[in-house]
Amino acid sequence: MRIQFRNWTAAVASIAALTAPMTTSANEITGAGATFPAPIYAKWAESYKAATGVQLNYQAVGSGGGVNQIKAKTVDFGASDDPMSGEDLTKNGLLQFPAVIGGIVVVVNLPGIQPGQLKADGKVLGDIFRGKITKWNDPSITAMNAGVTLPDTAITLVYRSDSSGTTAGFTDYLATNSPEFKKEVGAGKTVTWTSGVGGRGNAGVAANVTKVAGSIGYVEYAYSKQNKMTHLGLVNKAGKLVQPDDLTFAAAAAKADWKSAPGFGINLNNSGEPNAWPITSASFILMYKTAEKADRSAEALKFFQWAYKNGQKLAIDMDYVPMPAPVVSQIEATWAEIKDASGKAVLAK
């Protein structure tokens, strides 16, 4: 099935439905995984096809699904917002690299509250998402929001029902700031929530928050912005109230040591930088080091090479952060490890 990415909202809806194996041609690349980067992948795919004639078919099935599909070798690349450990990369013979950086935001459905007007910190959010705070006018919330009238309305949690890198990033943030949340709920791509409503993918969570009055959920910022949702401002590790945008996401990654972890798998949450958004994540690509279909692996690498070089403005326009040029050089150097059966690198220098 070929997808024409006329706009990213339609594209995300379309690619999320592609759960069956795809029939491919020489002018197609297949990928599957995280919904977090799906909007920017859709934009990049549209521009890339116009420039090269090569179509990207991407299944936005969640990070867990992306890991499973690359392990099953049903796609040319997998995508996950929860980086694979060095041990697992070695065990599975995979190469990992970051494609783009973005932010996870907390969104609410509270009539009369403007985007960014309501604020919270990691402790209060931990108490909400572990079920300790159950009403919007709870003293812990009102104490942080003097002058804001909050209703005596029950809070409904909206969470990811699928295996999700967005959930991994969000629960890592909560667990770091709330020992109680860490003990009672934990962190990872899937956790057992105390209550609430599940939604598949970032789009599913956004849709449910939009429908359910009094709800609160977490999504990648592009979904919040496109759907004109009400996000919360957050107090970061430096004690400063910040709002989500490409600048605060970039601040979180400003001093990142990408080479400190195998496969560039560093954690950008809870940066101590003064202007940093506290729930920031890179989205990662997984590919086999020994390519069964060398030509297809080469095409996938060419797509990301093009995105690094030509897709920066598109990423910024959608409030993602492109990978910094020095990091791109490091990433592209690792691509020499992706080889065909004869031991030759699939992508010529």
C-alpha positions in Angstrom: 0.0 0.0 0.0 1.3 3.4 -0.9 0.6 6.4 1.2 0.6 9.9 -0.2 1.5 12.3 2.7 -0.7 15.3 1.8 -0.7 16.5 5.4 0.7 14.9 8.5 -2.6 14.5 10.4 -4.0 12.3 7.6 -0.7 10.6 7.2 -0.5 9.6 10.9 -4.1 8.2 10.8 -3.2 6.3 7.6 0.1 4.9 8.8 -1.3 3.9 12.1 -3.7 1.5 10.4 -0.9 -0.4 8.5 -0.4 -3.4 10.8 -0.2 -6.1 8.1 3.0 -6.9 6.2 3.5 -4.6 3.2 4.2 -5.4 -0.4 7.1 -3.4 -1.5 8.8 -2.3 -4.7 12.3 -1.1 -5.5 11.2 2.5 -5.0 9.8 2.0 -1.5 11.3 1.9 2.0 9.5 0.3 4.9 9.7 1.2 8.6 7.6 0.7 11.7 7.5 1.9 15.3 7.1 5.0 17.3 4.2 7.3 16.9 6.2 10.1 18.5 8.1 11.0 15.3 5.4 10.0 12.9 4.3 13.6 12.0 7.9 14.6 11.0 8.5 11.3 9.2 5.3 12.0 7.2 6.6 15.5 6.2 10.0 14.2 5.4 8.5 11.3 3.3 6.4 13.7 1.3 9.4 15.9 0.4 11.8 13.0 -0.1 9.5 11.4 -2.6 9.2 14.7 -4.5 13.0 14.9 -4.6 13.9 11.2 -5.4 10.7 9.3 -6.4 11.3 6.9 -3.4 8.3 6.3 -1.1 8.5 5.7 2.6 5.8 3.4 4.0 5.9 3.8 7.8 3.7 1.9 10.2 3.1 4.0 13.4 2.4 1.1 15.7 4.3 2.2 18.8 7.9 1.6 19.9 7.3 -1.9 21.1 5.8 -2.8 17.7 8.7 -1.3 15.9 11.2 -3.3 18.0 9.2 -6.5 17.3 9.0 -5.8 13.5 12.7 -5.1 13.1 13.5 -8.3 15.1 11.1 -10.2 12.8 12.8 -8.6 9.7 9.5 -7.5 8.2 10.7 -3.9 7.7 13.8 -2.1 6.6 14.1 -0.2 9.9 12.4 -0.1 13.3 11.8 3.0 15.3 11.7 3.4 19.0 11.7 6.3 21.5 13.0 4.0 24.2 16.6 3.3 23.2 17.8 -0.3 23.2 20.6 -1.1 25.6 24.0 -1.9 24.4 23.6 -5.5 25.5 20.4 -5.9 23.5 21.9 -4.2 20.5 24.8 -6.7 20.5 22.5 -9.7 21.2 20.2 -8.8 18.2 22.9 -7.7 15.8 21.4 -4.2 15.5 22.7 -0.7 14.9 20.9 2.2 16.6 21.0 5.9 15.9 18.8 9.0 16.8 16.8 10.6 14.0 15.2 13.6 15.7 14.5 15.2 19.1 11.1 16.2 20.5 9.2 16.8 23.7 6.5 15.0 25.6 3.8 17.3 27.0 1.0 16.9 29.5 -2.4 17.8 28.0 -5.7 18.4 29.8 -9.4 19.0 28.9 -10.4 21.8 31.3 -12.8 24.4 29.8 -11.6 27.9 30.4 -8.0 27.0 30.9 -5.6 28.3 28.3 -2.6 26.5 26.9 0.3 26.9 29.3 -1.8 28.7 32.0 -1.9 25.8 34.4 1.5 24.6 35.8 2.8 21.5 37.6 6.0 19.8 38.6 7.1 16.2 38.6 5.9 15.5 42.1 2.4 16.8 41.5 2.1 15.0 38.2 3.4 11.8 39.9 0.7 12.1 42.5 -1.9 12.6 39.8 -0.8 9.7 37.6 -0.5 7.3 40.6 -4.1 8.2 41.6 -3.3 10.1 44.9 -4.7 13.4 43.5 -8.2 12.7 42.1 -9.8 16.2 41.9 -8.7 19.3 39.9 -9.2 21.6 42.9 -6.9 19.5 45.1 -4.8 21.7 47.3 -1.5 20.5 45.7 -2.7 21.8 42.3 -4.3 25.0 43.5 -1.2 25.9 45.6 0.9 26.0 42.4 -1.7 27.9 40.5 -2.7 31.0 42.5 -5.4 33.0 40.7 -6.6 30.1 38.5 -10.1 28.8 39.3 -10.1 25.1 39.1 -13.3 23.0 39.2 -14.3 20.3 41.7 -14.1 17.8 38.9 -12.8 14.3 38.9 -9.5 13.7 37.1 -9.6 11.0 34.4 -6.2 9.7 33.4 -5.6 8.9 29.7 -2.6 6.7 28.9 -1.1 4.7 26.1 -2.6 1.3 25.7 0.2 0.0 23.4 3.9 -0.6 24.1 5.2 3.0 23.9 8.4 4.9 23.9 6.4 8.0 24.8 5.2 6.1 27.9 8.8 5.1 28.7 9.9 8.7 28.5 7.0 10.0 30.5 7.1 7.4 33.3 10.9 7.8 33.5 10.3 11.5 34.2 7.6 10.8 36.8 9.6 8.0 38.5 12.7 10.3 38.8 10.6 13.0 40.5 8.3 10.9 42.5 9.6 7.9 44.5 6.0 6.9 45.3 5.2 6.8 41.5 8.3 4.7 40.9 7.3 2.2 43.6 3.6 2.0 42.8 3.5 2.3 39.0 7.1 2.1 37.8 8.6 3.1 34.4 8.8 1.5 31.0 7.1 1.1 27.6 4.2 -0.5 29.4 3.1 0.0 33.1 0.0 -0.8 35.1 -1.9 2.4 35.6 -4.2 2.8 38.7 -7.2 3.8 36.6 -8.2 5.7 33.5 -8.7 5.3 29.7 -6.3 3.8 27.3 -5.5 5.2 23.8 -3.5 3.6 21.0 -0.6 5.8 19.8 -0.1 9.5 20.5 -3.1 10.1 18.2 -5.3 7.8 20.4 -4.4 9.6 23.6 -4.9 13.0 22.0 -8.3 12.0 20.8 -9.4 10.6 24.2 -8.3 13.7 26.1 -10.2 15.9 23.6 -13.3 13.8 24.2 -13.2 13.3 28.0 -13.9 16.4 30.2 -11.6 16.6 33.1 -9.0 14.3 31.6 -5.2 14.5 31.6 -2.8 12.7 29.3 0.6 12.8 27.7 1.6 13.2 24.0 4.4 14.3 21.7 4.1 18.1 21.3 3.2 18.0 17.6 0.0 16.2 18.4 -0.9 18.8 21.1 -0.1 21.7 18.8 -1.9 20.3 15.7 -5.0 19.5 17.7 -5.0 22.9 19.6 -4.9 21.1 22.9 -4.3 22.7 26.3 -0.9 21.8 27.6 0.6 22.4 31.0 3.7 24.5 31.8 6.2 22.6 33.8 8.6 23.5 36.5 12.0 22.0 35.5 14.9 20.7 37.5 16.4 24.2 37.7 13.1 25.4 39.3 12.1 27.5 36.3 8.6 27.4 34.7 9.1 26.5 31.1 6.8 26.0 28.1 7.2 23.4 25.3 8.8 24.5 22.0 11.8 23.7 19.9 14.0 26.0 21.9 13.3 24.4 25.3 13.7 20.9 23.7 17.0 22.0 22.2 18.1 23.4 25.6 17.5 19.9 27.1 19.9 18.4 24.5 22.4 21.3 24.5 25.1 19.5 26.6 24.2 16.0 25.8 27.1 13.5 25.6 25.7 11.3 22.8 28.8 9.1 22.7 28.4 8.1 26.4 25.9 5.3 25.7 25.9 2.5 23.1 23.8 3.4 20.1 23.6 7.1 21.2 20.9 5.9 23.7 21.1 8.7 26.2 18.4 10.1 28.5 17.5 13.8 27.9 14.9 14.0 30.7 15.4 16.3 33.7 18.2 18.3 32.3 19.6 20.9 34.7 19.8 23.5 32.0 17.8 26.6 33.1 15.6 26.7 30.0 15.2 23.0 29.4 11.9 21.2 28.9 12.0 18.4 31.5 10.5 15.6 29.3 12.6 15.6 26.2 13.5 12.6 24.1 15.3 11.5 21.0 13.6 9.0 18.7 15.8 6.2 17.5 16.2 4.0 14.4 17.1 0.3 14.5 18.7 -1.6 11.6 20.5 -4.8 11.2 24.3 -4.7 10.9 24.3 -7.6 8.5 21.7 -6.7 5.9 19.7 -9.4 4.3 18.6 -7.0 1.6 21.5 -4.7 1.2 19.9 -2.5 -1.4 16.9 -1.8 0.8 19.1 -1.0 3.8 21.1 1.4 1.6 17.8 3.1 0.6 16.8 3.5 4.2 20.1 5.1 5.1 19.9 7.4 2.1 16.5 8.6 3.4 17.9 9.6 6.8 21.0 11.1 5.2 18.6 13.3 3.2 16.6 14.1 6.3 19.6 15.2 8.3 20.8 17.4 5.4 17.5 18.7 4.0 14.8 18.2 6.7 15.9 20.5 9.4 13.5 23.3 8.6 10.6 20.9 8.4 11.5 19.5 11.8 11.8 23.0 13.4 8.5 24.1 11.8 6.8 21.2 13.6 8.6 21.9 16.9 11.0 19.0 16.7 14.8 19.6 17.0 17.1 18.3 14.3 20.1 16.4 15.3 23.2 18.7 15.7 25.6 18.6 12.8 28.6 17.2 14.9 26.3 14.4 16.1 25.1 13.7 12.5 28.8 13.2 11.5 29.2 10.7 14.4 26.0 8.9 13.4 26.9 8.6 9.7 30.3 7.2 10.6 28.6 4.3 12.3 26.7 3.4 9.2 29.8 1.7 7.8 28.9 -1.1 10.3 25.9 -2.0 8.2 27.2 -4.5 5.7 26.0 -7.0 3.1 26.7 -10.7 3.3 30.2 -10.2 1.8 31.2 -7.7 4.5 30.9 -4.6 2.2 29.3 -1.5 3.6 25.8 -1.1 2.0 26.1 2.7 1.7 29.0 3.9 -0.4 30.9 6.9 1.0 
